[in-house]
Amino acid sequence: MNRTDTTAACPCGRLDARRKPQTYERCCGRYIDHWEAQPAPDAEALMRSRYTAFTRENAAYLLATWHGSQRPQTPDFEPATKWLGLEVRAFQPAGEDTATVEFVARYRLAGRAVRLHERSRFVRENGRWYYVDGEQF
C-alpha cells in the first residue's frame, strides 16, 4: 500500500458492518492523521492504529501514543519488513482506564515469515489511551 493512499483498505484489517475492509481514512487514519483532535476511543482502536502506524513507519504517532514511562527515544523500523496482517485475538477492558489487547501481527523479513504474538497493556490518561508495554508469546 502506498503510505499516503487514504482510500485503500486499512492495514489493520478492520471490517465494516457489511464485512468489507474499511478504508485507511475511515479507520485508523482518523486517529493517526488527527491525533490531537480525535484520539482513539479505546485500547483496541489504539492498538490497531499503532499497527497501521508501524506499517507506514509513522514514528511521530507511535511516540505520541507510547506511555511516557516506557517510551523509547525512537521506534525501531526494519526497512525490509513487509507487513502481512493483523489478528486481534482478545480485547479486555480491565477497568475504566486500563485494558489489554492480545494480537498476532504477521510480517515477512528477509524472506522469512515472522509472527509477533503479544498481549499489550494500555492505560487512559486525560481522555487518551496509551500503549504501556506487552508480553510476547
SULCOR-V8623 format. One line per field, one symbol per residue. ss: DSSP state (H for helix, E for strand, C for the rest). phi: phi as a letter, one per 20 degrees, with the letter a starting at -180 (. if undefined). psi: psi as a letter, one per 20 degrees, with the letter a starting at -180 (. if undefined). Layout:
ss: ???
phi: ???
psi: ???
This chain:
ss: CCCCCCCCECCCCCECCCCCECECCCCCHHHHCCCCCCCCCCHHHHHHHHHHHHHCCCHHHHHHCECCCCCCCCCCCCCCCEEEEEEEEEEEECCCCEEEEEEEEEEEECCEEEEEEEEEEEEEECCEEEEEEEEEC
phi: .ffdfeefgfgfnfdefemdfffgfedfgfefecgfecfgfbffffffffgffffdlefgfgffdeggfcfffbfeddgefdfdrcceebccfdpfcbaccdbcddbdclndfccddbdedccdclncecfdabded
psi: ppijoiirpphijpqahjkqpqqghidhhhggilghhnqpirhghggghhgghghjlnhggghhjpphiiprgqqppohjpophrpoohqoopkahjqrqpprppqrpplippqpooqoqpqqppkjpqqpfaqpq.
